[in-house]
Each structure stands twice: as C-alpha cells, then as structure tokens.
Amino acid sequence: MKAGVSMTEILNRTKKNASSSNRAHLINRKQLENIKKEFNLYYPTWRHANDATSVKLWVEDLENQAPDSPVLLYKEQGVPSDLGLQAEDFVLVIMSDYQKDMIKEFGSQRICIDGTHGLNSSEFTLHSLVVIDERATGIPVGHMFSNRCDTLTLSVFLDAIKQACGGPIATEVLFSFLFAILG
C-alpha cells in the first residue's frame, strides 16, 4: 500500500497466491483499511486523519506555491463568508494554468458543466467545467467541490473562473444537466 499498490490489486494477488493452509484468501477490504490506518499508510497528499483538516493543510501547501497555485477559492466550513455563502458551506475551486489556457482557447465554442454527487461520506459534490477541443475531446478546465448545488454556489464557481481568466468567457453553447436545479 505504501508503494501505491491499490487495495483491489493487493486483494487479487493475495487470493491468487493463497493456499488453504495460510488463510490469506480470507483477507478483505476492511482488514486492509485497518492495516492502512494502523501503520499510517496513506496516499502521498494525505495530511491528517480528519478530512477537513487534511484539505485545509493541502490548500495551504498549494497557496504557498503562489502565484502558480491552482486554488482560486477556498471557503472552509464554520467560517463566515462575504460571498453570500452560509458559515456551514464548503467551497473549493481549482483551476490550473493549463486549464486557464484551454478555456480561453476552446471556451468560445462549447462549455459543459456538471456535478458528480456522493463522492465521499461528506456528501460533497464535484462540479466540473469542461470544454470540447478540435478533436471533440472533453478537457476539464475547472473544478468546484461544494456541500451544495444551487444558483449561489454555481455563481461563486463561475465568478472565480471568470476572475481567473481576466473576464467573462462568451460561449456559443452551454450544456448542463444542472439547469433543473437552477430553475
């Protein structure tokens, strides 16, 4: 696990090489999780056992890379906001320099925005902004993690993107399944 081998691969290899005498074939994912926790075998970006603390430390590391930090906006839970967000809201907007270049190059034609729900136990949503290049390939150009999906959080997301790009991105087509949420 420390070398980056996935739990699925470890389980597959263990079961493949197990014999009835060593009982290794009985190992399961929960036991691997316990081993990982007991020996602190976390992924390279892991900072803390508490997700909120880990994210905060990761964001601080990225922001220390300024001006190359991909973090456009970070609003942690429990902190007041002047953006109209509630204190309990969480918002993290990320966009790399490459993604800025891609939205400027391809954003005038088509932009897609969508949300992926249920990524973790915190029930946050990953919102992704995607442009389509000349080969009809989707290129992610920005991401927002948030505890809710509504007009306000999406406006905050798009305003952060607009500010990072130096102004509005006019597009011919905006495609999204989120319009039902926005009304």
Contacts in CASP RR format, 6 or more apart in sequence:
PFRMAT RR
TARGET T0000
AUTHOR 0000-0000-0000
METHOD contacts of the structure
MODEL  1
MKAGVSMTEILNRTKKNASSSNRAHLINRKQLENIKKEFNLYYPTWRHAN
DATSVKLWVEDLENQAPDSPVLLYKEQGVPSDLGLQAEDFVLVIMSDYQK
DMIKEFGSQRICIDGTHGLNSSEFTLHSLVVIDERATGIPVGHMFSNRCD
TLTLSVFLDAIKQACGGPIATEVLFSFLFAILG
1 7 0 8 1.000
1 10 0 8 1.000
1 32 0 8 1.000
1 35 0 8 1.000
1 36 0 8 1.000
1 41 0 8 1.000
2 39 0 8 1.000
2 41 0 8 1.000
4 43 0 8 1.000
7 29 0 8 1.000
7 32 0 8 1.000
7 33 0 8 1.000
10 32 0 8 1.000
11 27 0 8 1.000
11 28 0 8 1.000
11 29 0 8 1.000
11 32 0 8 1.000
14 24 0 8 1.000
14 25 0 8 1.000
14 27 0 8 1.000
15 24 0 8 1.000
15 25 0 8 1.000
15 27 0 8 1.000
17 24 0 8 1.000
18 24 0 8 1.000
18 25 0 8 1.000
19 25 0 8 1.000
35 41 0 8 1.000
36 42 0 8 1.000
45 58 0 8 1.000
46 54 0 8 1.000
47 53 0 8 1.000
47 54 0 8 1.000
47 57 0 8 1.000
47 58 0 8 1.000
47 61 0 8 1.000
48 54 0 8 1.000
48 57 0 8 1.000
51 120 0 8 1.000
51 122 0 8 1.000
52 76 0 8 1.000
52 77 0 8 1.000
55 76 0 8 1.000
55 92 0 8 1.000
56 76 0 8 1.000
59 71 0 8 1.000
59 74 0 8 1.000
59 92 0 8 1.000
62 69 0 8 1.000
62 70 0 8 1.000
62 71 0 8 1.000
63 69 0 8 1.000
63 71 0 8 1.000
63 74 0 8 1.000
68 97 0 8 1.000
70 94 0 8 1.000
70 95 0 8 1.000
70 96 0 8 1.000
70 97 0 8 1.000
70 99 0 8 1.000
71 92 0 8 1.000
71 93 0 8 1.000
71 94 0 8 1.000
72 93 0 8 1.000
72 94 0 8 1.000
72 95 0 8 1.000
72 160 0 8 1.000
72 161 0 8 1.000
72 163 0 8 1.000
72 164 0 8 1.000
73 91 0 8 1.000
73 92 0 8 1.000
73 93 0 8 1.000
73 156 0 8 1.000
73 160 0 8 1.000
74 91 0 8 1.000
74 92 0 8 1.000
74 93 0 8 1.000
75 81 0 8 1.000
75 83 0 8 1.000
75 85 0 8 1.000
75 89 0 8 1.000
75 90 0 8 1.000
75 91 0 8 1.000
75 92 0 8 1.000
76 90 0 8 1.000
77 87 0 8 1.000
77 88 0 8 1.000
77 89 0 8 1.000
77 90 0 8 1.000
77 147 0 8 1.000
78 87 0 8 1.000
78 88 0 8 1.000
79 87 0 8 1.000
80 87 0 8 1.000
81 87 0 8 1.000
81 89 0 8 1.000
83 156 0 8 1.000
84 152 0 8 1.000
85 91 0 8 1.000
85 152 0 8 1.000
85 153 0 8 1.000
85 156 0 8 1.000
88 147 0 8 1.000
89 146 0 8 1.000
89 147 0 8 1.000
89 148 0 8 1.000
89 153 0 8 1.000
90 124 0 8 1.000
90 145 0 8 1.000
90 146 0 8 1.000
90 147 0 8 1.000
91 144 0 8 1.000
91 145 0 8 1.000
91 146 0 8 1.000
91 153 0 8 1.000
91 156 0 8 1.000
91 157 0 8 1.000
92 144 0 8 1.000
92 145 0 8 1.000
92 146 0 8 1.000
93 142 0 8 1.000
93 143 0 8 1.000
93 144 0 8 1.000
93 156 0 8 1.000
93 157 0 8 1.000
93 160 0 8 1.000
93 161 0 8 1.000
94 142 0 8 1.000
94 143 0 8 1.000
94 144 0 8 1.000
95 141 0 8 1.000
95 142 0 8 1.000
95 143 0 8 1.000
95 160 0 8 1.000
95 161 0 8 1.000
95 164 0 8 1.000
99 139 0 8 1.000
99 140 0 8 1.000
99 141 0 8 1.000
99 142 0 8 1.000
100 141 0 8 1.000
100 164 0 8 1.000
100 165 0 8 1.000
102 131 0 8 1.000
102 133 0 8 1.000
102 139 0 8 1.000
102 141 0 8 1.000
103 111 0 8 1.000
103 129 0 8 1.000
103 131 0 8 1.000
103 141 0 8 1.000
103 142 0 8 1.000
103 161 0 8 1.000
103 165 0 8 1.000
103 169 0 8 1.000
104 165 0 8 1.000
104 169 0 8 1.000
105 131 0 8 1.000
106 131 0 8 1.000
106 132 0 8 1.000
106 133 0 8 1.000
106 134 0 8 1.000
106 139 0 8 1.000
107 131 0 8 1.000
107 141 0 8 1.000
107 169 0 8 1.000
107 171 0 8 1.000
108 169 0 8 1.000
108 170 0 8 1.000
108 171 0 8 1.000
108 172 0 8 1.000
109 131 0 8 1.000
109 132 0 8 1.000
109 171 0 8 1.000
109 172 0 8 1.000
109 173 0 8 1.000
110 131 0 8 1.000
110 132 0 8 1.000
110 171 0 8 1.000
110 172 0 8 1.000
110 173 0 8 1.000
110 174 0 8 1.000
110 175 0 8 1.000
111 129 0 8 1.000
111 130 0 8 1.000
111 131 0 8 1.000
111 169 0 8 1.000
111 171 0 8 1.000
111 173 0 8 1.000
111 174 0 8 1.000
111 175 0 8 1.000
112 129 0 8 1.000
112 130 0 8 1.000
112 131 0 8 1.000
112 132 0 8 1.000
112 138 0 8 1.000
112 174 0 8 1.000
112 175 0 8 1.000
112 176 0 8 1.000
113 127 0 8 1.000
113 128 0 8 1.000
113 129 0 8 1.000
113 130 0 8 1.000
113 154 0 8 1.000
113 174 0 8 1.000
113 175 0 8 1.000
113 176 0 8 1.000
113 178 0 8 1.000
114 127 0 8 1.000
114 128 0 8 1.000
114 130 0 8 1.000
114 176 0 8 1.000
114 177 0 8 1.000
114 178 0 8 1.000
115 125 0 8 1.000
115 126 0 8 1.000
115 127 0 8 1.000
115 128 0 8 1.000
115 149 0 8 1.000
115 177 0 8 1.000
115 178 0 8 1.000
116 125 0 8 1.000
116 126 0 8 1.000
116 127 0 8 1.000
116 128 0 8 1.000
117 123 0 8 1.000
117 125 0 8 1.000
117 149 0 8 1.000
118 124 0 8 1.000
118 125 0 8 1.000
119 125 0 8 1.000
119 126 0 8 1.000
122 147 0 8 1.000
123 147 0 8 1.000
124 145 0 8 1.000
124 146 0 8 1.000
124 147 0 8 1.000
125 145 0 8 1.000
125 146 0 8 1.000
125 147 0 8 1.000
125 148 0 8 1.000
125 149 0 8 1.000
126 143 0 8 1.000
126 144 0 8 1.000
126 145 0 8 1.000
127 143 0 8 1.000
127 144 0 8 1.000
127 145 0 8 1.000
127 146 0 8 1.000
127 149 0 8 1.000
127 153 0 8 1.000
127 154 0 8 1.000
127 157 0 8 1.000
127 178 0 8 1.000
128 140 0 8 1.000
128 142 0 8 1.000
128 143 0 8 1.000
129 140 0 8 1.000
129 141 0 8 1.000
129 142 0 8 1.000
129 143 0 8 1.000
129 157 0 8 1.000
129 158 0 8 1.000
129 161 0 8 1.000
130 138 0 8 1.000
130 139 0 8 1.000
130 140 0 8 1.000
130 141 0 8 1.000
131 138 0 8 1.000
131 139 0 8 1.000
131 141 0 8 1.000
132 138 0 8 1.000
132 139 0 8 1.000
133 139 0 8 1.000
141 161 0 8 1.000
142 161 0 8 1.000
144 153 0 8 1.000
144 156 0 8 1.000
144 157 0 8 1.000
144 160 0 8 1.000
146 153 0 8 1.000
146 157 0 8 1.000
149 178 0 8 1.000
149 181 0 8 1.000
150 181 0 8 1.000
150 182 0 8 1.000
151 182 0 8 1.000
151 183 0 8 1.000
154 178 0 8 1.000
154 182 0 8 1.000
161 169 0 8 1.000
162 168 0 8 1.000
162 169 0 8 1.000
END
